[in-house]
Amino acid sequence: MAAAANFSAIPDGLKSQIKKFRFRKEKTIAARILKINAETDEVEMETELEDCSLEEIQEEICEHQPRYIIISYKYAHDDGRLSYPFFFVFYSPRGCNIEQRMRYAGTKGKLQEELGVTKSLDIEDLEEDGLTTEVLDSKMKLFT
């Protein structure tokens, strides 16, 4: 029960990796999938994807365990400009272990703050609420 009140550690090395990722020069969609290591209780990099589609990102996500996904997204504004917003996605599938779900939920805000990500999205079902262009574009319209 006490585990819910504790936060998982966010190593400085991971913060540096995400900062470097955030300021990358490539003009493609890319993602970093993060997980909490059950043995060390630290947030760590699970997968790094470059020049990928949103569908490829979804295919890499573990369907039965929570994950954090950081996405550098290619967004076309109504006036034709392109920008590359940074999204934080919290994936917490329905039916997964409640302790895991609480651990990830408890660390989510701290991780978001540490990484400086303001655009966020929570997903419980990849089939219903998946990472689609429509979902991310509609989220972007809230920020523009």
C-alpha positions in Angstrom: 0.0 0.0 0.0 2.9 2.4 0.8 4.1 2.0 -2.8 1.4 4.3 -4.1 2.8 7.2 -2.1 6.4 6.7 -3.4 7.6 8.0 -6.8 9.9 6.1 -9.0 13.3 7.6 -9.6 14.1 9.6 -12.7 17.8 9.2 -13.4 19.7 12.3 -14.6 21.0 10.3 -17.6 17.4 9.7 -18.8 16.6 13.4 -18.4 19.7 14.2 -20.6 18.6 11.7 -23.2 15.1 13.1 -23.4 16.4 16.7 -23.5 18.7 15.7 -26.4 15.7 14.0 -28.1 13.6 17.1 -27.6 16.0 19.4 -29.5 16.8 16.9 -32.3 17.1 18.5 -35.8 15.3 15.7 -37.8 12.0 16.7 -39.3 10.2 13.3 -38.8 8.0 11.6 -36.2 10.1 9.9 -33.5 9.3 8.4 -30.1 10.8 7.2 -26.9 9.0 4.6 -24.9 9.7 4.6 -21.1 9.0 2.1 -18.4 9.5 1.7 -14.7 12.1 -1.0 -13.9 10.5 -3.2 -11.3 13.9 -4.2 -9.8 15.5 -0.8 -9.6 12.3 1.3 -9.3 13.7 3.8 -11.9 12.2 5.1 -15.0 14.2 3.9 -18.0 14.3 3.9 -21.8 12.6 0.8 -23.3 12.5 1.7 -27.0 13.9 4.4 -29.2 12.1 5.0 -32.6 13.3 7.3 -35.3 11.5 8.3 -38.6 8.5 6.2 -37.7 4.7 6.4 -38.1 2.2 6.6 -35.3 1.1 3.0 -36.2 4.7 1.8 -35.7 4.8 3.5 -32.3 1.6 1.7 -31.3 3.1 -1.7 -32.4 6.0 -1.2 -30.0 3.9 -0.5 -26.9 3.4 -3.3 -24.5 -0.3 -3.9 -24.6 -0.7 -5.2 -21.0 1.5 -2.9 -19.0 1.6 0.9 -18.4 4.1 2.9 -20.4 5.1 6.5 -20.9 5.6 7.6 -24.6 7.4 10.7 -25.6 6.6 11.7 -29.2 8.2 14.3 -31.4 5.3 14.9 -33.7 5.1 16.5 -37.2 2.2 18.9 -37.1 0.9 20.9 -40.1 -0.9 24.1 -39.0 -3.9 25.4 -40.9 -1.8 28.1 -42.5 0.7 25.5 -43.9 3.5 25.9 -41.4 5.0 22.8 -39.9 6.0 22.5 -36.2 7.4 19.6 -34.2 5.6 19.5 -30.8 6.7 17.3 -28.0 3.9 15.0 -26.6 3.8 13.1 -23.4 1.5 10.1 -23.6 0.6 8.0 -20.5 -0.6 4.6 -21.5 -2.3 2.7 -18.8 -4.3 -0.2 -20.2 -7.6 -1.3 -18.6 -7.2 -4.6 -16.7 -3.5 -4.3 -16.0 -2.0 -4.9 -12.5 -3.5 -2.2 -10.2 -0.2 -1.7 -8.3 1.6 -1.1 -11.6 -1.1 1.3 -12.7 -0.8 3.2 -9.4 3.0 3.3 -9.6 2.9 4.7 -13.1 0.1 7.2 -12.3 2.0 8.4 -9.2 5.2 9.0 -11.2 3.5 10.6 -14.2 3.2 14.2 -13.0 6.8 14.2 -11.6 8.2 12.8 -14.9 6.2 15.3 -17.0 7.5 18.1 -14.8 11.1 16.9 -14.9 11.0 16.6 -18.6 9.2 19.9 -19.2 6.5 18.4 -21.4 3.2 20.4 -21.4 1.2 18.6 -24.1 -0.1 15.4 -22.7 -2.5 12.6 -23.5 -3.8 9.7 -21.4 -4.8 6.5 -23.2 -6.4 3.3 -21.8 -7.1 1.4 -25.0 -4.9 1.5 -28.1 -7.8 0.3 -30.2 -10.3 3.0 -29.1 -8.1 5.9 -28.1 -5.0 5.1 -30.1 -2.2 7.3 -31.2 -3.7 8.7 -34.4 -3.1 11.8 -36.5 -6.7 12.8 -35.7 -6.2 12.5 -31.9 -2.8 14.4 -31.8 -4.0 17.1 -34.3 -7.1 17.7 -32.2 -4.9 18.0 -29.1 -2.6 20.4 -30.9 -5.6 22.7 -31.8 -6.1 23.2 -28.1 -2.6 24.7 -27.8 -2.7 26.9 -30.9 
